[in-house]
Amino acid sequence: MKKNEQAENKRGVQMRVARLASNHGRTLLVLAGLVFFAGTVTAQTIDPELRPDWQRALAAQPDSIGNQVKGRANGYTPLQAQRSERPRETSSAPRRDASNARTVGSALSRASNALNTPATSSIQPGTTLTQILHTSQVSLTSSAGTNEEFVDRTGDLIADERTTFDSAGGSFDVAVGHSGARYEVYSATLNNVLVGVLVVALDTNGDYRIDSSTTYNLRTDFDLRSAAAIVSGTSKAGREFVIISSSGYYNSANPNDPNNEPSPGVILLVRDPATGGFDNSRTRQLVQVGDNKLYNANALALLPNTIC
């Protein structure tokens, strides 16, 4: 490929991405229809020894209400320095239908009291993934953690079936691809180095349990010190992709906090069915780490008409 074509290809793909960014505790929904710039990057650094660092997550200190937020040096700072408290309800404000609220609350209470037991039966074979809630269960006192799957078979908002997908320490966020692949992300610490991690986990026999997985070190290839959120989608061309964001954690009260990170980065990875990994030629850095376009980020969402 000619040099000028290579330079032109460094311009990223045009997408409509909804990013939920946490800005000093205030949730900001960003709807972007932008052309992102991307350098030549890879997504193939594999490190199976990485595990979630829950102590690092629990040690994170949010900015307190009422404190003056200093922010990163030369970085983005919010226009509103203090978080506002929720306004009190007044007699003139519209109220919900109290009778309806009591009815719904009473029904949920009766169901909860009658079925306040964990789902013990396994997920039935043939259950579609769209019926399954994927979530993570972790211990606050140890490194133990699992990724769990739940099904509400009766529609009463209480899980009837449960299967443990894996018991490798849990994850910070989970996305499920159209292919059935589970994409798990979390933050780890390796030799005192902060690392963002992506796990591609596969269930090859349809029993809702992990059969194989590949663990990717996102610090090496994308400089992600953490991995806080992930979403998965399928392009119009049928390519499965994931978008991952680091948290960009920053303790403004202590600039020397060892867990401090540069501003968040957001990356796009496209699966390569030929290798089972990711297609390097389609990998993009949607938001580069440290460019101060975001302060911190804790969640991602895709619009239904996302283009890849």
For each residue, the residues with C-beta under 8 A, 3 or more apart:
1: 5 6 9
2: 5 6
3: 6 7
4: 7 8
5: 1 2 8 9
6: 1 2 3 9 10
7: 3 4 10
8: 4 5 11
9: 1 5 6
10: 6 7 37 38 39 40
11: 8 35 36 37 38
12: 35 36 37 38 268 284 285 286
13: 36 268 282 284 307 308
14: 33 34 35 307
15: 32 33 34 36 268 286 306 307 308
16: 31 32 33 303 305 306 307
17: 32 243 266 286 300 302 303 306
18: 29 30 31 32 300 301 302 303
19: 29 30 32 245 266 294 297 300 301
20: 27 28 29 30 229 297 298 299 300 301
21: 27 28 30 264 294 295 296 297 298
22: 25 26 27 28 295 296 297 298 299
23: 26 27 28 78 295 296
24: 63 69 78 83 295
25: 22 62 63 65 83
26: 22 23 78 80 83
27: 20 21 22 23
28: 20 21 22 23
29: 18 19 20
30: 18 19 20 21
31: 16 18 303
32: 15 16 17 18 19
33: 14 15 16
34: 14 15
35: 11 12 14
36: 11 12 13 15 284 285 286 287
37: 10 11 12 285 288
38: 10 11 12 41 283 284 285 286
39: 10 285
40: 10
41: 38 221 222 267 280 283 284 285
42: 45 221 280 283
43: 216 218 221 222 267 269 277 278 280 283
44: 216 221 277 278 280
45: 42 216 217 220 221
46: 214 215 216 217
47: 50 190 197 215 216 217
48: 214 215
49: 190 215
50: 47 188 190 195 197 215 217
51: 143 168 169 188
52: 57 138 143 145 169 170 171 172 186 187 188 197
53: 56 57 186 187 188 189
54: 57 58 138 139 140 143 145 170
55: 58 59
56: 53 59 60 187 189 194 259
57: 52 53 54 60 172 187
58: 54 55 140
59: 55 56 259
60: 56 57 249 251 259
61: 251 253 254 257
62: 25
63: 24 25 67 69 252 253
64: 67
65: 25 82 83 85
66: 82
67: 63 64 82 253
68: 81 82
69: 24 63 77 78 81 82 252
70: 252 253
71: 75 76 77 78 250 252 295
72: 75 76 250 252 262 263 292 295
73: 255
74: 292
75: 71 72 263 292 295
76: 71 72 263 292 293 294 295
77: 69 71 81 295
78: 23 24 26 69 71 81 295
79:
80: 26 83 84
81: 68 69 77 78
82: 65 66 67 68 69
83: 24 25 26 65 80
84: 80
85: 65
86:
87:
88:
89: 93 95
90: 93
91:
92:
93: 89 90
94:
95: 89 98
96: 100 101
97: 100 101
98: 95 101 102
99: 102 103
100: 96 97 103 104
101: 96 97 98 104 105
102: 98 99 105 106
103: 99 100 106 107
104: 100 101 107 108
105: 101 102 108 109
106: 102 103 109 110
107: 103 104 110 111
108: 104 105 111 112 157
109: 105 106 112 113
110: 106 107 113 114
111: 107 108 114 115 156 157 158
112: 108 109 115 116 158
113: 109 110 116
114: 110 111
115: 111 112 156 158
116: 112 113
117: 120
118: 159 162
119: 150 151 159 160 161 162
120: 117 162
121: 160 161 162
122: 161 162 163 208
123: 127 132 149 151 161 162 163 208
124: 127 151 153 161
125: 206 207
126: 206
127: 123 124 131 132 151 161 208
128: 131 132
129: 132 176 180
130:
131: 127 128 151
132: 123 127 128 129 149 150 151 176 208
133: 149 150 151 152 159
134: 147 148 149 165 174 176 182
135: 147 148 150 174
136: 145 146 147 148 170 171 172 173 174 184
137: 145 146 147 148 170
138: 52 54 144 145 146 169 170
139: 54 142 143 144 145
140: 54 58
141:
142: 139
143: 51 52 54 139 169
144: 138 139 169
145: 52 54 136 137 138 139 167 168 169 170 171
146: 136 137 138 164 165 166 167 170
147: 134 135 136 137 164 165 166 168 170 171 174 182 184 201
148: 134 135 136 137 162 163 164 165
149: 123 132 133 134 162 163 164 165 208
150: 119 132 133 135 159 161 162
151: 119 123 124 127 131 132 133 159 160 161 162
152: 133 155 156 157 158 159 160
153: 124 160 161
154: 158 160
155: 152
156: 111 115 152
157: 108 111 152
158: 111 112 115 152 154
159: 118 119 133 150 151 152 162
160: 119 121 151 152 153 154
161: 119 121 122 123 124 127 150 151 153
162: 118 119 120 121 122 123 148 149 150 151 159
163: 122 123 148 149 207 208 209
164: 146 147 148 149 167 209
165: 134 146 147 148 149 182 201 203 208 209 210
166: 146 147 201 209 210 213
167: 145 146 164
168: 51 145 147 199 210 213
169: 51 52 138 143 144 145 186
170: 52 54 136 137 138 145 146 147 186
171: 52 136 145 147 174 184 185 186 199
172: 52 57 136 185 186 187 227 228 229
173: 136 184 185 186 227 228 229 230 299
174: 134 135 136 147 171 182 183 184 185 230
175: 182 183 230 231 232 242
176: 129 132 134 180 181 182 183 232
177: 180 181 182 183 232 234 240 242 271
178: 232 234 240
179: 240 271
180: 129 176 177 202 203
181: 176 177 200 201 202 232 240 271
182: 134 147 165 174 175 176 177 199 200 201 202 203 210
183: 174 175 176 177 198 199 200 201 230 232 242
184: 136 147 171 173 174 198 199 201 230
185: 171 172 173 174 196 197 198 199 227 228 229 230 244
186: 52 53 169 170 171 172 173 197 199 227
187: 52 53 56 57 172 194 195 196 197 225 226 227 228 247
188: 50 51 52 53 194 195 196 197
189: 53 56 192 193 194 195
190: 47 49 50 193 195 217
191:
192: 189
193: 189 190 219
194: 56 187 188 189 219 225 226 259 261
195: 50 187 188 189 190 217 218 219 224 225 226
196: 185 187 188 218 219 222 224 225 226 227 244 246
197: 47 50 52 185 186 187 188 215 216 217 218 227
198: 183 184 185 215 216 218 227 230 242 244 269
199: 168 171 182 183 184 185 186 213 214 215 216
200: 181 182 183 213 214 216 276
201: 147 165 166 181 182 183 184 210 212 213
202: 180 181 182 210 211 212 213
203: 165 180 182 206 207 208 209 210 211
204: 211 212
205: 211
206: 125 126 203
207: 125 163 203
208: 122 123 127 132 149 163 165 203
209: 163 164 165 166 203
210: 165 166 168 182 201 202 203 213
211: 202 203 204 205
212: 201 202 204
213: 166 168 199 200 201 202 210
214: 46 48 199 200 276 277
215: 46 47 48 49 50 197 198 199
216: 43 44 45 46 47 197 198 199 200 221
217: 45 46 47 50 190 195 197 220 221
218: 43 195 196 197 198 221 222 224 227 244 246 267
219: 193 194 195 196 222 223 224 225
220: 45 217
221: 41 42 43 44 45 216 217 218
222: 41 43 196 218 219 265 267 285 289
223: 219 262 265 289 290
224: 195 196 218 219 227 244 246 265 267 289
225: 187 194 195 196 219 246 261 262 289
226: 187 194 195 196 246 247 248 249 261
227: 172 173 185 186 187 196 197 198 218 224 230 244 245 246
228: 172 173 185 187 245 246 247 264 297 298 299
229: 20 172 173 185 244 245 297 298 299 300
230: 173 174 175 183 184 185 198 227 242 243 244 245 300
231: 175 242 243 300 301 302
232: 175 176 177 178 181 183 240 241 242 243
233: 240 241 242 243 302 306 308
234: 177 178 238 239 240 241
235: 238 239 240 241 270 306 307 308
236: 307 308
237: 308
238: 234 235
239: 234 235 270 271 279 282 308
240: 177 178 179 181 232 233 234 235 270 271
241: 232 233 234 235 268 269 270 271 282 308
242: 175 177 183 198 230 231 232 233 268 269 271
243: 17 230 231 232 233 266 267 268 269 286 300 302
244: 185 196 198 218 224 227 229 230 266 267 269 300
245: 19 227 228 229 230 264 265 266 267 287 297 300
246: 196 218 224 225 226 227 228 261 264 265 266 289 297
247: 187 226 228 261 264 296 297 298
248: 226 261 262 263 264 265 294 295 296 297
249: 60 226 259 260 261 296
250: 71 72 257 260 261 263 295 296
251: 60 61 254 255 257 259 260
252: 63 69 70 71 72 255
253: 61 63 67 70
254: 61 251 257 260
255: 73 251 252 260
256: 260
257: 61 250 251 254 260
258:
259: 56 59 60 194 249 251
260: 249 250 251 254 255 256 257
261: 194 225 226 246 247 248 249 250 264
262: 72 223 225 248 265 289 290
263: 72 75 76 248 250 289 290 291 292 293 294 295 296
264: 21 228 245 246 247 248 261 287 289 294 295 296 297
265: 222 223 224 245 246 248 262 285 287 288 289 290
266: 17 19 243 244 245 246 285 286 287 294 297 300
267: 41 43 218 222 224 243 244 245 283 284 285 286
268: 12 13 15 241 242 243 282 283 284 285 286 308
269: 43 198 241 242 243 244 278 283
270: 235 239 240 241 278 279 282 283 308
271: 177 179 181 239 240 241 242 277 278 279
272: 275 276 277 278 279
273: 276
274:
275: 272
276: 200 214 272 273
277: 43 44 214 271 272
278: 43 44 269 270 271 272 282 283
279: 239 270 271 272 282 283
280: 41 42 43 44 283
281:
282: 13 239 241 268 270 278 279
283: 38 41 42 43 267 268 269 270 278 279 280
284: 12 13 36 38 41 267 268
285: 12 36 37 38 39 41 222 265 266 267 268 288
286: 12 15 17 36 38 243 266 267 268
287: 36 245 264 265 266 291 293 294
288: 37 265 285 291
289: 222 223 224 225 246 262 263 264 265
290: 223 262 263 265
291: 263 287 288
292: 72 74 75 76 263
293: 76 263 287
294: 19 21 76 248 263 264 266 287 297
295: 21 22 23 24 71 72 75 76 77 78 248 250 263 264
296: 21 22 23 247 248 249 250 263 264
297: 19 20 21 22 228 229 245 246 247 248 264 266 294 300
298: 20 21 22 228 229 247
299: 20 22 173 228 229
300: 17 18 19 20 229 230 231 243 244 245 266 297
301: 18 19 20 231
302: 17 18 231 233 243 306
303: 16 17 18 31 306
304:
305: 16
306: 15 16 17 233 235 302 303
307: 13 14 15 16 235 236
308: 13 15 233 235 236 237 239 241 268 270
